[in-house]
Amino acid sequence: MTGAEQLRNEQADFVASVAGELTGFLTSRQGIMSGISPDIDPIMGSISNLVTGGKRLRALMCYWGWRGAGGDAGAAEVVTAGAALELFQAAALIHDDIIDRSDTRRGGPSVHRRFSQLHEAQGWALDSGRFGQAAAILAGDLCLSFSEEAFTDIGERAASGSRARLIFNLMRAEVMAGQYLDILEEVAGPVRDRAGAVSRAQSIIRFKSAKYSTEHPLALGGALAGATNDLLRGYSAFALPLGEAFQLRDDVLGVFGDPLTTGKPAGDDLREGKRTVLVALALDQASPAESAFIDSRLGSPELDDGDVQEIRRIIEDSGALQATEVLIGEYGNAAYEALEALQLDELPKTALRRLAEATVSRAS
Amino acid sequence: MTGAEQLRNEQADFVASVAGELTGFLTSRQGIMSGISPDIDPIMGSISNLVTGGKRLRALMCYWGWRGAGGDAGAAEVVTAGAALELFQAAALIHDDIIDRSDTRRGGPSVHRRFSQLHEAQGWALDSGRFGQAAAILAGDLCLSFSEEAFTDIGERAASGSRARLIFNLMRAEVMAGQYLDILEEVAGPVRDRAGAVSRAQSIIRFKSAKYSTEHPLALGGALAGATNDLLRGYSAFALPLGEAFQLRDDVLGVFGDPLTTGKPAGDDLREGKRTVLVALALDQASPAESAFIDSRLGSPELDDGDVQEIRRIIEDSGALQATEVLIGEYGNAAYEALEALQLDELPKTALRRLAEATVSRAS
């Protein structure tokens, strides 16, 4: 077996184990919930559906963080940690889609839309949109609790006061803080000083995404395996710029991505009013008239395809797209350099390099 | 010192300790959050504000469950458990108020209204209502995570697989399931069979309220102190009917309560479209025309004070109010009988009797 095959097999085994763990976990909870009332099945179904798909980026970062710190291949603790991260991500997506009024997720309806559709199909009373939103708030809360239950199931290594527990707690609090800064910038950005907009957008990226998607999951895996502080610092030096590149790529895809590949409508970020680094750079570098146009359309429910086209043109012509691509390259390079400096076995190092490549150059 | 004084002092000490624990906990998290950005202060402020008030019913049930099972007065574990329960309750209230579109909480604005008002006061862009809702979803998520952090802080006695942990997990899942059944009944109730409405409303009460507000907190305290299974069964026999009486009283106050005492607008439950036992009994016992009137107004945003008056009249004249008061009396008596049958020291038994009296006869 070549190194590349070994890596593929081991990674596939882990992903399958996480999927199995999630199925087992949700099946046991399904039993409890059905005992209360079969009416709750759609809530459980919406959670199962969401944890079935996805790239498993966070679980994989956790796994290779664990392996890099000397953890055994396929050990139970890291599988459970991966499942807890996936459940947390599902909870975050459910609430995120309500907040951003996103009707689609991975090409299908988002959870609040599923429940609105259920309401309509059943001919229920009152407002279907409100019902969908309320049901999705509760589905997200339940999923958040499940994520915690799974995390506790890790046992001793994730007990009160353990380093893994502290990382998990910090990860949750920081991503919620970052999401608040994100929605705050949508409404406060237009009246705040434009000079600070790019740095505010970078801070949002760091907390809502980079720390959450790559830095903390990698550190969590490392901490579970008893990584030294030195190794954890090295992990951060790699994962933080990688996460920043990851989110900048996400921002580019949110404006320029192909709906068939991303599973999201074209220009979705613009309709949601996201003031990303990409947008902040455009506002800074475009003509006053063009910036005013972006400001007037961003977050507008009436934003149409023509507006999306025009904003895309401004972002390209102002040089903001190119500047963002340069930033992605720089962050990516910083990540690769930090990775090469890490004292890791060949297998986890190669795995992390592959993950980094997929993250920076992805199209969905 | 008389027994009554001892009880008052011990209870006051515990409530003060929980308040101190909450302040310490939130102050430490405030430090982390301010480090990310002072912009997050209003989120932390909204959580602090919410855990400052309230009746501390759940924390007190937990405390006397602990004491009844032989736990020491004022021990750290039960104080931390009380703080975790209060944080969980605050998280539930934040999301509940979004779901129910409640603009007030304890006489002040609810969290989503606070953020809408902040938006308006600052002259921010886009929609203040949407911003308020999004911020409150995130504030509730953060508070839910905090509740878990606090619970884990209990340590060994609440570790993975412990009985206290299982109760805490079940409590969270059941209250979320109960809340979903509650919003489902609002929309599906009008098209479901009327004959089953009262029993559906009773099932909702059990899961969203009775188990959550009294049964599980009492059992949690007991489990932390190492209660026998017999004692836990006895606790349930007392706390479950008590919790049912508690919620039925809440339902009566939601329609007939004095806004000055409840801190909620008159007839708030009717505007929210809650299909409580009280309402289900009225729909069952009123004339077809009166039932049709209730059905047409329940949950309507246009419900006015005249409608509230008329629905109150129908609930009274149909005998539903009296029937609910009889139920409250019956559940209360069942709780008292079960309490007397418990093998408890005089102090916790008296304390639980007092809590039960306050719960069943309260006016707010």
Interface residues (C-beta under 8 A of the other chain):
Chain A: R29 I32 M33 I36 S37 D39 I40 I43 A91 H95 I98 I99 R101 H119 Q122 G123 W124 A125 L126 R130 F131 Q133 A134 A135 I137 L138 A139 G140 D141 L142 L144 S145 E148 E149 T152 D153 I154 G155 A158 A159 S160 G161 R165 N169 L170 R172 A173 E174 M176 A177 G178 Q179 Y180 L181 I183 L184 E186 V187 A188 G189 P190 V191 S203 F207 G273 G299
Chain B: R29 I32 M33 I36 S37 D39 I40 I43 A91 H95 I98 I99 R101 H119 Q122 G123 W124 A125 L126 R130 F131 A134 A135 I137 L138 A139 G140 D141 L142 L144 S145 F146 E148 E149 T152 D153 I154 G155 A158 A159 S160 G161 R165 N169 L170 R172 A173 E174 M176 A177 G178 Q179 Y180 L181 I183 L184 E186 V187 A188 G189 P190 V191 S203 F207 G273 G299
